Amino acid sequence: MDNAGGTANFIVDRKTGTAGTYARIATTGTGITTYIDAAVVAGTTYCYRVKASNALGDSGYSKEACKTAGN
């Protein structure tokens, strides 16, 4: 749910495995409540985090969400 009033965009970060290092993979506009990562490999675990951003700065990150990609 997009409940971050005043947000200009959302920044999506991903890491491979639970011990990897995060890298930015996307920046979305306001009101976007889903993101499809088309660059995943089946059987690999990926973790994601998101933060809101606007001209005044960035929010903190969301809780990490991890999932192993299916076939």
DAJO-V976579 format. One line per field, one symbol per residue. phi: phi as a letter, one per 20 degrees, with the letter a starting at -180 (. if undefined). burial: I if it has 16 or more other ideal C-beta (glycine too) atoms within 10 Angstrom, else O. Layout:
# DAJO-V976579
phi=???
burial=???
This chain:
# DAJO-V976579
phi=.ecegnfeacdddccemfdfdfcfdacdefnfdcbdeededgndecccbccebbfepdffffffcdbefee
burial=OOOOOOIOOIIIIIIOOOOOOOOOOIOOOOOOOOOOOOOIOOOOOIIIIIIIOOOOOOOOOOOOOOOOOOO
